Every structure is written in C-alpha cells, then in structure tokens.
Amino acid sequence: MVFEQFATWVVETLGLTGAPRAAVHFWVYDTLKIVTLLVAVIFGVGYLRTYFPPEKIRDYLSGKRAITGYLLAALLGIVSPFCSCSTIPIFLGMVGAGIPFGVTMTFLAVSPMINEAALVVLPGVVGFELTALYAVSGITIGMTSGFVLNKAGLEKYIEEFDFGDSDVDIDEPTHRERARQAYVEAKDIIKEIIPYVVIGVGLGAVIHGFVPQTIVTEYLSGPLGVFGAVAVGVPIYTNILGVIPVVESLIGKGLPVGTGLAFMMSVAALSLPQFMILKKVMKKELIAAFAATVATGILIIGLLFNLLL
C-alpha cells in the first residue's frame, strides 16, 4: 500500500497522464516492491546457504541414484547460487567427486532456472499459481534432462579436467561467521541483481504503458509464440529476477502463461556465457545435447500450459 501510494504521488507530482502515467507508476511501484523483497529475504537465505557449501552438496549427492538422487539434486539446485555461471564451479566439483552423471546434470539444469529469491518475489508479481507452475516445471525439466542424458550414455563427453582435491576438511563456521558470510554474499548478490531488476522493471513498464494489448494477443499468443520465446530467451544473459517484471507486463497484456514461463526459463537456464564456460568440462556433443534436452522440455511445458490454462 505504501509503495502504491508513493508511486501515485510520483506520477501526480510529475503531472503524468495516460500511457506515461501507467508506465512510470508501474516502474516505481514494482521496483520498490521487488527490491524490498530482495533485501528482506536475501540475507536470511544467504545465512541458510552457509549450511550448504559445495562440499556438503557433493556429500549429500554422493551415492544417490535413481529418483532420490535426481530429486535431491533438483532441490539443492534451488538453494544454490543465483546464476548459471556461478553454479558451474559447484557442478565441476560434483563431477570431480564422482557423483552420478545424471544427478549432476539435473543440478546444472535446475540451479539457474529456479532460485529461492524468485520464489519469494514471484507470488507478489504474477500470483501463487504461476509461481507453483514455474517451480514444478523447472524441477521436472531438470530431472527429465538429467535422466535422458544419462540414459543416452553421454557421460563419455565429459572433458578431462583437473578438479583438484575434493577431500579437504572444512571447519564448521560459527554463527557469527555464518552471519558475516551471509552479509557479504547478500551485499554482492544485491549489487549484482539490482541493475537487472531496474532495467527489467523499466522494460516491463514500457510494455505496460505503451504496447497495445492487441499486439501481444495477435502476434504472441499462437503456438509459434512459445518457440519464439525460447529462441529470443537463449541469447539474453540476465538474472531471472530481471525477467519477471517483463513477463508480468506481457501476461497482463494477454500473453499466454505457457509462453511467459518458457521465456523465463530459457533466459535463466540457457545462456551463451554458460555454454562458453561449460566448454572447459564438456565436449560440444554434450553441450548441444544438454541445450537441446532442456530447450525441448521448456517448449513442451510452454505448449502444454498454453493448451490447458
């Protein structure tokens, strides 16, 4: 309520009307709302994450096979770092520790696609239903991709890599040390994410205020819209929190839910910088298979939700 009143005060002070008023109101209100949620939740999440360092993640996943290992990898992926490029070092450690191939690929797919901050922000932006669909879909895509890649015998395309010593003993940090680590991580994450959020909300505001609803419903609502969303999402490298306001505006203009989900997931899970880093540990055959498998899962989810919702 306070944020909405402040946004209204801003547009009235500026004397804005029509489309500019709607766009600026959206930008001010959503920026304040999302940033406040982030500041409120990231420190707590960062503190909890100190209980899940890479070494413990590897330990939890060691020896886990079949459904238990895949599900555990997916859940741990949710509480891992915020983007694909920061997830990859943990993935490398998992490979070096001998964790089953399909389990590690599940972690690699889920980790950038779903994070706990997005799960906190999304309900206030697009509602609980879409948030639940996003979470369940991401976990399903990650587990299915890991299973398919494992069954296809693609582990042979892992490159030889010096993974270092994975048996180093790590002292358990004190509560003070955990709090300090959480503060440093939260500060770094917020500094990294804020520009994406501000730009993402700005794009969403432009769509909200100036893009006619007929354009969205006419050109982006058909089955090809899902394919277009994935094709556009892959080259974009941004945090999923910067994409959420854009999807919010598009859905508000009539974009089908499945197409919005497909765009969010493709931006987060399939980025060109991610593939460049993966070249250190994967041969091109495995990178291509991973991208194709995840993209296929995203397309199926998008088309299915558009059909059912």
N, C-alpha and C positions, 0 to 999 in steps of 0.2 A: 504494500500500500504506500509506504514512504517513497519507494523508488518511482512508483507510478505518479505520485503527486509531484515529485521533483521533476520528472520528465515533462509533465504537463506544464509546470512552471517555466521550464526552459523554453518550450515551444511558444508559450504565450508571451514570454518576455521578448522573444525574437520576433513576435508578430507573424508567425508562420501559419499558413492555411493550406488546405488541400493536400496534394501529394508530398510537398516538402515537410509539412507538419507531421504526417504519418511516418515518413522516413526518419526524421530526427527523433521523434518520440520513441520509435522502435529502437533506434541506435542507443539512446541514452538509457532507456529502461532495461533493455536486455544486457547491455554492457555492465551496468551496475549489478544486476541480478546474478549474472554468471560469475563475475569477478568476486562478489561477496561469497557466493557458494564455494568457490575455489579456495579462497583464503580460509574459510571456516573449516573446510574438510581436509585440505592437503596436509596440514601439519599432523592431524590425527592419523591419517592414512600413512604418512611418512614414518610415524612412530611405530605403527603396526608392521610396516615393511621391514623395520630393523630385525624383526623376528624371522624374516625370510631372505637372508643373504643368498647369493648364488650358490655357496657351498651347501647350505641347507636344502635349497631347491633340488640340487643334484642328489643329495642324500634321500630326500623324500621320494624321488622318482626312480632311484636305483632299484633294480629288480622287479619293478612294477610292469606287468604285461597285460594284454587284453584290455577289457573295458575299464578296469580300475586305473591302470596307468594312463590311458588316454583321458579319462575324466579328471584325474588328479592334475595332469599336465595342463588341461584347459583351465581349471580353477586357479592353479598357480600362475598361469599366464595373465589372469585378470589382475592380480596384485603385483605384477612385475612392473618395470619402468614404463614410461608413457609413450614411447615411440619405437618404431621398428629398429632404428639404428642403435638405440640404447639397449634393446632386447638382445641383439645379435651376440654381444660378448658373453652373455649368460648361455645362449644357445651353443656357442663354441665350447664353453666349459662342460656342458652336458654331453656333447659329442666326445670330448676328450675323456670324460669319466665313464664312457661305455654305456650310457643309458640307451635303451632300445630306440632304434631309428624312428619308428612311427610315433613314439611318445615325444621325442624331441621336435619332430615336425609339427605335431599338434600344438606344442608350446609356442613354436615360432609363428604359427598362423594366428593363434588366439591373442597373444600378448599385445600386439599393436592394435588389433581390431576392437578389443574391449578393455577399458580400464575403469577403475572404481570411481574416479572423478567424473567421467562421463555418465556413469550410472547414477551419480548424485545429481548432476546437472540436468540430464535428460527429462526426468519426470516433470520438472518445473517448466520445461520448454515445449515438449511435444507430448507429455502425458505418460501415465504409467503403462498403458497398453503398448505403445510403441517402444518404450524402454524395455519391457519384458520381451517383446518380439526381437529386438536388437540383440539382447543378451543371449537368449536361447538360440537364435540363428547363428550368432558368431561362434558359440561353443559347438554347435552341430557341424558347421562348416570346418572348424579346426580339427575336430575329432575324425570326421569323414576323410578329410585331406590326408591326415597322418596315416590312417588305416589304408587308404588306397595307395599311397606312395610306398608304404611298407610292403603291401601285397604285390606291388609291381616289381619289387626287388631292386629299387633304385638306390639302395644304400651304397652300392658299388661306385656311385658317382660322387661320394664324399672325397674331397681332395686330401692328400697328405698334408698335415698341418701340425706345427709344434704347439701343443696345448699346454705345455708347462706341467708343473707338479700340482696334481689335484688333491694330494693328501696332506696339505698343510693344516695344522691345528689352528683353529680360530678361537681366541678367548671370548667368553661371553661378556658383552658390554654391560655396564651398569645402567641404571635408569637415567642417570644424568647424561651418560654418554649417548644413550639412545635418543634422549630429548635433543641433545646438541646435533646429532646426526640428522634427526628429523627436521630440525630448524634449517640446517644448511641445505638439505635436499629440497625442502619446501620452498625456500627462497630461490634456489636455482630453477626449480620447476615453474614457479610463478613468473619469474623473469622471462623464461623461455616461452611460456604459453600465452602471456598477456598480449603480445603483438598479434598472434594468430586470432585470439578472441576478438580484439578490437577490429581487425581487418574483416574477420568473418562476420561479425555483427554488422559492420558497415555494408558489406555486400548484401547481407540479408535485409538491411534497411532499404537499400536501393530497390531490391526486388519487391519488398513490402509496399513501398511508396509509389514506385514508378512503373513497374512491369504489369501490364494489364492481365487480368486473370484469364482472358480468352487465349492469350499466347501460350500459357502453361497448359491449359486444358486441351488445346488444339494440337500442339506440337510435341508435348512431352508425356502425354497420357497413354499412348498406344504401347504395344509390346516392344517396339523398337526403342522406346524411351529407356527401358532397363539396359539394353545393350549400349545405348549412348551414354547412360550414366556411368557404367563401368569403364567404357573407353575414355571418357573425359576424366574420370577419377584417378586412373593409374598414373598419368604424368604429374599430377598435382602432389606436391610433398608438403603436407601440413599436419598439424595435430588435429585429431578428431573433434576436439572442443572448438576449433575454429570453423569446422564444417557444420556443426549442429545448428547455429543460427540461420545459415543459408538454407538448410533443409527445412527448418521451421517455417521460413517465409515461403518456400516453394510449396510445401504441403498446404499452407494456409491459402495459397493461390489455386489449389486444386491438383497439385502433383500427387499421383498415387503413392500410397505408403510404401509399397514394394520398391518402387523406383527410388524413393528417398533413402530407404535402407541400403539399397545396392550402391548408391553414390557414397554414403557414409563409409560403408565397409571397404569399398575399393580404394578410396583415398587413404584410409588408415592401414590396410593390410597389404596393398600392392603399390609400392613406390619405387621409382627408378633408383634413388640413392640406396635403398635397401638391397636391390639386386646387385648394385656395384659392390657393396660390402660383402655380400654373400659369395661373390666370386673368389674370395680368399679361401673359402672352405668347400664350395660346391662347384662341380663342373657344370657347364652350360646346359647339359641334358637335364640335370636335376633342377636347376633354376627354372628352366622352361616348364618342366612337369609340375613343379610347385606352383608357379604362377597360373598355369592352365587349370590345375585342380581347384585352387582357391577361387579363381575367377568363375569357373563353372558352377561352383557351389553358390557363389553370390548371385549369379544370374538365375539359377533355379529358385533360390529363396525370393528374389525380387519378383519373378514372374508368378510364382505360386501365391505370394501375398497379394499381388495385384488382382489375381483371379478370385481369391477367397474373401478379400476385405472390401 
